Amino acid sequence: MTGSEQRRRSLWVLVAAATLTVMAGAILGPIVPQIQRELGVSGSAAGLIITTHGGVIVLASPLVGSLVDRVGPRTPFVGGLAVYGLGGGAGLFVDSFYPLLASRVVLGLGTAAVYTSVTVLIYELYEGQAMERALGLRSSANSAGAAVWPLVGGAAGTIAWNLPFGIYLVALPLGVFAAVTIPETRSADGVATEQAANGDDHGGVAGILDVFRRQPGLPLVYLLYFGANALLYAIVVFYPQLLAGIGVNGSLEISLYLAANGAAGGVSAVAYDRLVSRVDRPMLVLAALACWVAGFGIATAVGTAVGAALPVVLFGLGLGLVFPSTFAWVEAFAPPDRQGQFSSYLASVGYTGQFLSPVAFGLAVPLAGVRGVFLVAGAVAGIGALGLGGMTLRGRV
């Protein structure tokens, strides 16, 4: 097999693995009421089955990033797929709450390993336009997963409440395929030599701040990724409430709007590498933020079921440009021997944004109703656009 053939096969393994990081929570959304009934727990306890893995990812990702920097991304990737499959698939055989919750902790560890390893493998296997294409396809896979996996989970849940957990087992054969497809990208000796030559201080917070001092754009990339995830979950949590206000109440109907958001993101992400070859990255992100401002503005006034589709489509189109841009910026800004560490922070800040989103945007509901959420979201996107526009004019990005 030639090197180019191996990289093509590796790419599709990485793209497939990227959908699993979305599936970790999305596939169980439709069956939360069934979990509640079958296990005899409260709605909030059943919700923990979906959210626990995200908290584990926030905490475990920096540790995974350090491991990737020490041993390379291939081993954590293959091992992470195995842990993911076993932790997620355990729910197929568990019929009580606390063992199921423990299995979600294991799933979170596997997801953290897969998430960061996929990112670093893309950085190390591809370069230039090929890397941009791989990052776009990775983001497109995430969007497709967000659209498809809830539908798959809901369909499986009509057969048996715990059948959706069995779908996690797909990670096991994917892990076997990854073991024979994904090449080693560097040796341990090479990593040690690169770290010594680079001379970076890895000493905890001081080392991180030193990198931020030398690359002031890097913390802004994390802020952008945090905001994008927070805005995404503002739609996931509050858009169904807005739809209910205009007469769209069925779970299937609502899922179609969220699927449209994911599909739109998939389209723009697939085109990302071609777009970024013609328009520089800051301008693409500015265009995405403009889409968000327009979409959220429309959401504050929409009154028909047809009109309500436009805001989620506009947001999805922007998301498909923002996500690959943030990963590409981290690759450009992070020290070469610490890309695992600094790419892992994207996972941490992204899942933190998802977790805090309902709390932060929910503050607007008592004051201005659910449409007030999207007024605030539009203002956040507008502030981001003004900030990025000002930095672009000053030549800082």
Contacts in CASP RR format, 6 or more apart in sequence:
PFRMAT RR
TARGET T0000
AUTHOR 0000-0000-0000
METHOD contacts of the structure
MODEL  1
MTGSEQRRRSLWVLVAAATLTVMAGAILGPIVPQIQRELGVSGSAAGLII
TTHGGVIVLASPLVGSLVDRVGPRTPFVGGLAVYGLGGGAGLFVDSFYPL
LASRVVLGLGTAAVYTSVTVLIYELYEGQAMERALGLRSSANSAGAAVWP
LVGGAAGTIAWNLPFGIYLVALPLGVFAAVTIPETRSADGVATEQAANGD
DHGGVAGILDVFRRQPGLPLVYLLYFGANALLYAIVVFYPQLLAGIGVNG
SLEISLYLAANGAAGGVSAVAYDRLVSRVDRPMLVLAALACWVAGFGIAT
AVGTAVGAALPVVLFGLGLGLVFPSTFAWVEAFAPPDRQGQFSSYLASVG
YTGQFLSPVAFGLAVPLAGVRGVFLVAGAVAGIGALGLGGMTLRGRV
1 9 0 8 1.000
6 181 0 8 1.000
6 183 0 8 1.000
7 125 0 8 1.000
7 126 0 8 1.000
7 130 0 8 1.000
9 181 0 8 1.000
10 121 0 8 1.000
10 125 0 8 1.000
10 181 0 8 1.000
10 182 0 8 1.000
10 183 0 8 1.000
11 125 0 8 1.000
11 126 0 8 1.000
11 134 0 8 1.000
11 137 0 8 1.000
13 174 0 8 1.000
13 177 0 8 1.000
13 178 0 8 1.000
13 181 0 8 1.000
13 182 0 8 1.000
14 118 0 8 1.000
14 121 0 8 1.000
14 122 0 8 1.000
14 134 0 8 1.000
14 138 0 8 1.000
14 182 0 8 1.000
15 137 0 8 1.000
15 138 0 8 1.000
15 140 0 8 1.000
15 141 0 8 1.000
16 141 0 8 1.000
16 174 0 8 1.000
17 77 0 8 1.000
17 81 0 8 1.000
17 114 0 8 1.000
17 118 0 8 1.000
17 171 0 8 1.000
17 174 0 8 1.000
17 178 0 8 1.000
18 118 0 8 1.000
18 138 0 8 1.000
18 141 0 8 1.000
18 142 0 8 1.000
19 141 0 8 1.000
19 142 0 8 1.000
19 144 0 8 1.000
19 145 0 8 1.000
19 148 0 8 1.000
19 149 0 8 1.000
20 81 0 8 1.000
20 84 0 8 1.000
20 111 0 8 1.000
20 114 0 8 1.000
20 170 0 8 1.000
20 171 0 8 1.000
20 174 0 8 1.000
21 111 0 8 1.000
21 114 0 8 1.000
21 115 0 8 1.000
21 118 0 8 1.000
21 142 0 8 1.000
22 142 0 8 1.000
22 145 0 8 1.000
22 146 0 8 1.000
22 149 0 8 1.000
23 145 0 8 1.000
23 149 0 8 1.000
23 167 0 8 1.000
23 168 0 8 1.000
24 53 0 8 1.000
24 54 0 8 1.000
24 84 0 8 1.000
24 107 0 8 1.000
24 108 0 8 1.000
24 111 0 8 1.000
25 50 0 8 1.000
25 53 0 8 1.000
26 145 0 8 1.000
26 146 0 8 1.000
26 149 0 8 1.000
26 150 0 8 1.000
27 149 0 8 1.000
27 150 0 8 1.000
27 152 0 8 1.000
27 153 0 8 1.000
27 164 0 8 1.000
27 167 0 8 1.000
27 168 0 8 1.000
28 35 0 8 1.000
28 49 0 8 1.000
28 50 0 8 1.000
28 153 0 8 1.000
28 164 0 8 1.000
28 165 0 8 1.000
29 50 0 8 1.000
29 150 0 8 1.000
29 153 0 8 1.000
29 154 0 8 1.000
30 150 0 8 1.000
30 153 0 8 1.000
30 154 0 8 1.000
30 157 0 8 1.000
30 251 0 8 1.000
30 255 0 8 1.000
31 153 0 8 1.000
31 154 0 8 1.000
31 157 0 8 1.000
31 161 0 8 1.000
31 164 0 8 1.000
32 43 0 8 1.000
32 46 0 8 1.000
32 47 0 8 1.000
32 49 0 8 1.000
32 50 0 8 1.000
33 46 0 8 1.000
34 157 0 8 1.000
34 161 0 8 1.000
35 41 0 8 1.000
35 46 0 8 1.000
35 47 0 8 1.000
35 49 0 8 1.000
35 161 0 8 1.000
36 42 0 8 1.000
36 43 0 8 1.000
36 45 0 8 1.000
36 46 0 8 1.000
37 161 0 8 1.000
38 95 0 8 1.000
38 161 0 8 1.000
38 162 0 8 1.000
39 46 0 8 1.000
39 95 0 8 1.000
39 96 0 8 1.000
39 97 0 8 1.000
39 100 0 8 1.000
40 97 0 8 1.000
41 97 0 8 1.000
45 97 0 8 1.000
48 101 0 8 1.000
48 104 0 8 1.000
49 100 0 8 1.000
49 101 0 8 1.000
49 104 0 8 1.000
51 355 0 8 1.000
52 101 0 8 1.000
52 104 0 8 1.000
52 105 0 8 1.000
52 108 0 8 1.000
53 104 0 8 1.000
53 105 0 8 1.000
53 107 0 8 1.000
53 108 0 8 1.000
53 111 0 8 1.000
54 108 0 8 1.000
54 111 0 8 1.000
54 351 0 8 1.000
54 354 0 8 1.000
54 355 0 8 1.000
55 108 0 8 1.000
55 351 0 8 1.000
55 355 0 8 1.000
56 104 0 8 1.000
56 105 0 8 1.000
56 107 0 8 1.000
56 108 0 8 1.000
56 109 0 8 1.000
56 111 0 8 1.000
56 112 0 8 1.000
57 108 0 8 1.000
57 111 0 8 1.000
57 112 0 8 1.000
57 115 0 8 1.000
57 347 0 8 1.000
57 348 0 8 1.000
57 351 0 8 1.000
58 347 0 8 1.000
58 348 0 8 1.000
58 351 0 8 1.000
58 352 0 8 1.000
58 355 0 8 1.000
59 348 0 8 1.000
60 108 0 8 1.000
60 109 0 8 1.000
60 112 0 8 1.000
61 112 0 8 1.000
61 115 0 8 1.000
61 116 0 8 1.000
61 344 0 8 1.000
61 345 0 8 1.000
61 347 0 8 1.000
61 348 0 8 1.000
62 341 0 8 1.000
62 344 0 8 1.000
62 345 0 8 1.000
62 348 0 8 1.000
64 76 0 8 1.000
64 112 0 8 1.000
64 113 0 8 1.000
64 116 0 8 1.000
64 117 0 8 1.000
64 344 0 8 1.000
65 116 0 8 1.000
65 120 0 8 1.000
65 340 0 8 1.000
65 341 0 8 1.000
65 343 0 8 1.000
65 344 0 8 1.000
66 340 0 8 1.000
66 341 0 8 1.000
66 344 0 8 1.000
67 76 0 8 1.000
68 76 0 8 1.000
68 116 0 8 1.000
68 117 0 8 1.000
68 120 0 8 1.000
68 339 0 8 1.000
68 340 0 8 1.000
68 341 0 8 1.000
68 344 0 8 1.000
69 191 0 8 1.000
69 195 0 8 1.000
69 337 0 8 1.000
69 338 0 8 1.000
69 339 0 8 1.000
69 340 0 8 1.000
69 341 0 8 1.000
70 188 0 8 1.000
70 191 0 8 1.000
71 188 0 8 1.000
71 191 0 8 1.000
72 120 0 8 1.000
72 184 0 8 1.000
72 185 0 8 1.000
72 186 0 8 1.000
72 188 0 8 1.000
72 191 0 8 1.000
73 116 0 8 1.000
73 117 0 8 1.000
73 120 0 8 1.000
73 121 0 8 1.000
73 124 0 8 1.000
73 185 0 8 1.000
73 340 0 8 1.000
74 117 0 8 1.000
74 121 0 8 1.000
74 182 0 8 1.000
74 183 0 8 1.000
74 184 0 8 1.000
74 185 0 8 1.000
76 113 0 8 1.000
76 116 0 8 1.000
76 117 0 8 1.000
77 113 0 8 1.000
77 114 0 8 1.000
77 117 0 8 1.000
77 118 0 8 1.000
77 121 0 8 1.000
77 178 0 8 1.000
77 182 0 8 1.000
78 175 0 8 1.000
78 178 0 8 1.000
78 179 0 8 1.000
78 182 0 8 1.000
79 110 0 8 1.000
79 113 0 8 1.000
79 175 0 8 1.000
80 109 0 8 1.000
80 110 0 8 1.000
80 113 0 8 1.000
80 114 0 8 1.000
80 117 0 8 1.000
81 110 0 8 1.000
81 114 0 8 1.000
81 171 0 8 1.000
81 172 0 8 1.000
81 174 0 8 1.000
81 175 0 8 1.000
81 178 0 8 1.000
82 171 0 8 1.000
82 172 0 8 1.000
82 175 0 8 1.000
83 106 0 8 1.000
83 107 0 8 1.000
83 109 0 8 1.000
83 110 0 8 1.000
83 113 0 8 1.000
84 107 0 8 1.000
84 108 0 8 1.000
84 110 0 8 1.000
84 111 0 8 1.000
84 113 0 8 1.000
84 114 0 8 1.000
84 168 0 8 1.000
84 171 0 8 1.000
85 107 0 8 1.000
85 110 0 8 1.000
85 168 0 8 1.000
85 169 0 8 1.000
85 170 0 8 1.000
85 171 0 8 1.000
85 172 0 8 1.000
86 106 0 8 1.000
86 172 0 8 1.000
87 103 0 8 1.000
87 104 0 8 1.000
87 106 0 8 1.000
87 107 0 8 1.000
87 110 0 8 1.000
87 168 0 8 1.000
88 103 0 8 1.000
88 104 0 8 1.000
88 106 0 8 1.000
88 107 0 8 1.000
88 165 0 8 1.000
88 166 0 8 1.000
88 168 0 8 1.000
88 169 0 8 1.000
89 103 0 8 1.000
89 165 0 8 1.000
89 166 0 8 1.000
89 168 0 8 1.000
89 169 0 8 1.000
90 99 0 8 1.000
90 100 0 8 1.000
90 103 0 8 1.000
90 106 0 8 1.000
90 165 0 8 1.000
91 100 0 8 1.000
91 103 0 8 1.000
91 162 0 8 1.000
91 165 0 8 1.000
91 166 0 8 1.000
92 162 0 8 1.000
92 163 0 8 1.000
92 165 0 8 1.000
92 166 0 8 1.000
92 169 0 8 1.000
94 100 0 8 1.000
94 103 0 8 1.000
94 162 0 8 1.000
95 162 0 8 1.000
107 168 0 8 1.000
112 344 0 8 1.000
112 347 0 8 1.000
114 171 0 8 1.000
115 347 0 8 1.000
116 340 0 8 1.000
116 343 0 8 1.000
116 344 0 8 1.000
116 347 0 8 1.000
118 138 0 8 1.000
119 138 0 8 1.000
119 327 0 8 1.000
119 330 0 8 1.000
119 339 0 8 1.000
119 340 0 8 1.000
119 343 0 8 1.000
119 346 0 8 1.000
120 339 0 8 1.000
120 340 0 8 1.000
120 343 0 8 1.000
121 182 0 8 1.000
121 185 0 8 1.000
122 131 0 8 1.000
122 134 0 8 1.000
122 135 0 8 1.000
122 138 0 8 1.000
122 327 0 8 1.000
123 131 0 8 1.000
123 331 0 8 1.000
123 339 0 8 1.000
123 343 0 8 1.000
124 185 0 8 1.000
124 186 0 8 1.000
124 339 0 8 1.000
125 134 0 8 1.000
125 183 0 8 1.000
125 185 0 8 1.000
126 133 0 8 1.000
126 134 0 8 1.000
129 273 0 8 1.000
129 277 0 8 1.000
131 328 0 8 1.000
131 331 0 8 1.000
132 272 0 8 1.000
132 273 0 8 1.000
132 276 0 8 1.000
132 277 0 8 1.000
132 324 0 8 1.000
132 328 0 8 1.000
133 272 0 8 1.000
133 273 0 8 1.000
135 272 0 8 1.000
135 273 0 8 1.000
135 324 0 8 1.000
135 327 0 8 1.000
135 328 0 8 1.000
136 269 0 8 1.000
136 270 0 8 1.000
136 272 0 8 1.000
136 273 0 8 1.000
136 320 0 8 1.000
136 323 0 8 1.000
136 324 0 8 1.000
137 269 0 8 1.000
137 270 0 8 1.000
138 269 0 8 1.000
138 324 0 8 1.000
138 327 0 8 1.000
139 265 0 8 1.000
139 266 0 8 1.000
139 269 0 8 1.000
139 272 0 8 1.000
139 319 0 8 1.000
139 320 0 8 1.000
139 323 0 8 1.000
139 324 0 8 1.000
139 327 0 8 1.000
140 265 0 8 1.000
140 266 0 8 1.000
140 267 0 8 1.000
140 269 0 8 1.000
140 270 0 8 1.000
140 272 0 8 1.000
140 320 0 8 1.000
142 269 0 8 1.000
142 323 0 8 1.000
143 262 0 8 1.000
143 263 0 8 1.000
143 264 0 8 1.000
143 265 0 8 1.000
143 266 0 8 1.000
143 269 0 8 1.000
143 316 0 8 1.000
143 319 0 8 1.000
143 320 0 8 1.000
144 262 0 8 1.000
144 263 0 8 1.000
144 266 0 8 1.000
145 262 0 8 1.000
146 258 0 8 1.000
146 261 0 8 1.000
146 262 0 8 1.000
147 258 0 8 1.000
147 259 0 8 1.000
147 260 0 8 1.000
147 261 0 8 1.000
147 262 0 8 1.000
147 263 0 8 1.000
148 259 0 8 1.000
150 255 0 8 1.000
150 258 0 8 1.000
150 259 0 8 1.000
151 255 0 8 1.000
151 259 0 8 1.000
152 164 0 8 1.000
152 167 0 8 1.000
153 164 0 8 1.000
153 167 0 8 1.000
154 164 0 8 1.000
156 163 0 8 1.000
156 164 0 8 1.000
156 166 0 8 1.000
156 167 0 8 1.000
157 163 0 8 1.000
157 164 0 8 1.000
186 194 0 8 1.000
191 337 0 8 1.000
194 336 0 8 1.000
194 337 0 8 1.000
195 202 0 8 1.000
195 337 0 8 1.000
198 335 0 8 1.000
198 336 0 8 1.000
198 337 0 8 1.000
200 207 0 8 1.000
200 210 0 8 1.000
200 211 0 8 1.000
200 335 0 8 1.000
200 337 0 8 1.000
200 338 0 8 1.000
201 207 0 8 1.000
201 210 0 8 1.000
202 338 0 8 1.000
202 341 0 8 1.000
211 218 0 8 1.000
211 334 0 8 1.000
211 335 0 8 1.000
211 338 0 8 1.000
211 342 0 8 1.000
212 218 0 8 1.000
212 219 0 8 1.000
215 333 0 8 1.000
215 334 0 8 1.000
216 396 0 8 1.000
217 329 0 8 1.000
217 333 0 8 1.000
217 396 0 8 1.000
217 397 0 8 1.000
218 329 0 8 1.000
218 330 0 8 1.000
218 333 0 8 1.000
218 334 0 8 1.000
218 342 0 8 1.000
220 391 0 8 1.000
220 397 0 8 1.000
221 326 0 8 1.000
221 329 0 8 1.000
221 330 0 8 1.000
221 333 0 8 1.000
222 345 0 8 1.000
222 346 0 8 1.000
222 349 0 8 1.000
223 349 0 8 1.000
224 285 0 8 1.000
224 322 0 8 1.000
224 326 0 8 1.000
225 322 0 8 1.000
225 323 0 8 1.000
225 326 0 8 1.000
225 346 0 8 1.000
225 349 0 8 1.000
225 350 0 8 1.000
226 349 0 8 1.000
226 350 0 8 1.000
226 352 0 8 1.000
226 353 0 8 1.000
227 353 0 8 1.000
227 380 0 8 1.000
228 319 0 8 1.000
228 322 0 8 1.000
228 323 0 8 1.000
228 326 0 8 1.000
228 350 0 8 1.000
229 349 0 8 1.000
229 350 0 8 1.000
229 351 0 8 1.000
229 352 0 8 1.000
229 353 0 8 1.000
229 354 0 8 1.000
229 357 0 8 1.000
230 353 0 8 1.000
230 354 0 8 1.000
230 356 0 8 1.000
230 357 0 8 1.000
230 360 0 8 1.000
230 361 0 8 1.000
230 380 0 8 1.000
231 292 0 8 1.000
231 315 0 8 1.000
231 357 0 8 1.000
231 377 0 8 1.000
231 380 0 8 1.000
231 381 0 8 1.000
232 315 0 8 1.000
232 319 0 8 1.000
232 354 0 8 1.000
232 357 0 8 1.000
233 353 0 8 1.000
233 354 0 8 1.000
233 357 0 8 1.000
233 358 0 8 1.000
234 357 0 8 1.000
234 358 0 8 1.000
234 361 0 8 1.000
234 373 0 8 1.000
234 374 0 8 1.000
234 377 0 8 1.000
235 258 0 8 1.000
235 261 0 8 1.000
235 312 0 8 1.000
235 315 0 8 1.000
236 258 0 8 1.000
237 357 0 8 1.000
237 358 0 8 1.000
237 361 0 8 1.000
238 358 0 8 1.000
238 361 0 8 1.000
238 362 0 8 1.000
238 365 0 8 1.000
238 370 0 8 1.000
238 373 0 8 1.000
238 374 0 8 1.000
239 257 0 8 1.000
239 258 0 8 1.000
239 299 0 8 1.000
239 311 0 8 1.000
239 312 0 8 1.000
240 254 0 8 1.000
241 370 0 8 1.000
242 299 0 8 1.000
242 302 0 8 1.000
242 308 0 8 1.000
242 370 0 8 1.000
242 371 0 8 1.000
242 374 0 8 1.000
243 249 0 8 1.000
243 253 0 8 1.000
243 254 0 8 1.000
243 257 0 8 1.000
243 305 0 8 1.000
243 308 0 8 1.000
245 370 0 8 1.000
246 302 0 8 1.000
246 303 0 8 1.000
246 304 0 8 1.000
246 305 0 8 1.000
246 308 0 8 1.000
247 305 0 8 1.000
248 254 0 8 1.000
248 257 0 8 1.000
248 305 0 8 1.000
248 308 0 8 1.000
253 305 0 8 1.000
257 308 0 8 1.000
257 309 0 8 1.000
257 312 0 8 1.000
258 312 0 8 1.000
260 309 0 8 1.000
260 312 0 8 1.000
260 313 0 8 1.000
261 312 0 8 1.000
261 313 0 8 1.000
261 315 0 8 1.000
261 316 0 8 1.000
261 319 0 8 1.000
262 316 0 8 1.000
262 319 0 8 1.000
264 312 0 8 1.000
264 313 0 8 1.000
264 314 0 8 1.000
264 315 0 8 1.000
264 316 0 8 1.000
264 317 0 8 1.000
264 319 0 8 1.000
265 316 0 8 1.000
265 317 0 8 1.000
265 318 0 8 1.000
265 319 0 8 1.000
265 320 0 8 1.000
266 316 0 8 1.000
266 320 0 8 1.000
267 317 0 8 1.000
268 275 0 8 1.000
268 316 0 8 1.000
268 317 0 8 1.000
268 318 0 8 1.000
268 319 0 8 1.000
268 320 0 8 1.000
268 321 0 8 1.000
269 320 0 8 1.000
269 321 0 8 1.000
269 323 0 8 1.000
269 324 0 8 1.000
272 284 0 8 1.000
272 320 0 8 1.000
272 321 0 8 1.000
272 324 0 8 1.000
272 325 0 8 1.000
275 284 0 8 1.000
275 321 0 8 1.000
276 284 0 8 1.000
276 325 0 8 1.000
276 328 0 8 1.000
279 287 0 8 1.000
281 325 0 8 1.000
281 328 0 8 1.000
281 329 0 8 1.000
281 397 0 8 1.000
282 388 0 8 1.000
282 389 0 8 1.000
282 391 0 8 1.000
282 392 0 8 1.000
282 397 0 8 1.000
283 392 0 8 1.000
284 321 0 8 1.000
284 325 0 8 1.000
285 321 0 8 1.000
285 322 0 8 1.000
285 325 0 8 1.000
285 388 0 8 1.000
286 385 0 8 1.000
286 388 0 8 1.000
286 389 0 8 1.000
286 392 0 8 1.000
287 318 0 8 1.000
287 321 0 8 1.000
288 317 0 8 1.000
288 318 0 8 1.000
288 319 0 8 1.000
288 320 0 8 1.000
288 321 0 8 1.000
288 322 0 8 1.000
288 325 0 8 1.000
289 318 0 8 1.000
289 381 0 8 1.000
289 382 0 8 1.000
289 384 0 8 1.000
289 385 0 8 1.000
289 388 0 8 1.000
290 385 0 8 1.000
291 314 0 8 1.000
291 315 0 8 1.000
291 316 0 8 1.000
291 317 0 8 1.000
291 318 0 8 1.000
292 314 0 8 1.000
292 315 0 8 1.000
292 318 0 8 1.000
292 377 0 8 1.000
292 378 0 8 1.000
292 381 0 8 1.000
292 382 0 8 1.000
293 378 0 8 1.000
293 381 0 8 1.000
293 382 0 8 1.000
293 385 0 8 1.000
294 314 0 8 1.000
295 310 0 8 1.000
295 311 0 8 1.000
295 314 0 8 1.000
295 315 0 8 1.000
295 378 0 8 1.000
296 311 0 8 1.000
296 315 0 8 1.000
296 374 0 8 1.000
296 375 0 8 1.000
296 377 0 8 1.000
296 378 0 8 1.000
296 381 0 8 1.000
297 311 0 8 1.000
297 374 0 8 1.000
297 375 0 8 1.000
297 378 0 8 1.000
298 307 0 8 1.000
298 310 0 8 1.000
298 311 0 8 1.000
298 314 0 8 1.000
299 308 0 8 1.000
299 311 0 8 1.000
299 371 0 8 1.000
299 374 0 8 1.000
300 371 0 8 1.000
300 372 0 8 1.000
300 374 0 8 1.000
300 375 0 8 1.000
301 371 0 8 1.000
302 308 0 8 1.000
302 310 0 8 1.000
302 311 0 8 1.000
311 374 0 8 1.000
326 346 0 8 1.000
327 343 0 8 1.000
327 346 0 8 1.000
330 339 0 8 1.000
330 342 0 8 1.000
330 343 0 8 1.000
330 346 0 8 1.000
331 339 0 8 1.000
331 343 0 8 1.000
333 342 0 8 1.000
334 340 0 8 1.000
334 341 0 8 1.000
334 342 0 8 1.000
334 343 0 8 1.000
335 342 0 8 1.000
361 373 0 8 1.000
361 376 0 8 1.000
361 377 0 8 1.000
362 373 0 8 1.000
364 372 0 8 1.000
364 373 0 8 1.000
364 375 0 8 1.000
364 376 0 8 1.000
365 372 0 8 1.000
365 373 0 8 1.000
368 375 0 8 1.000
388 397 0 8 1.000
391 397 0 8 1.000
END
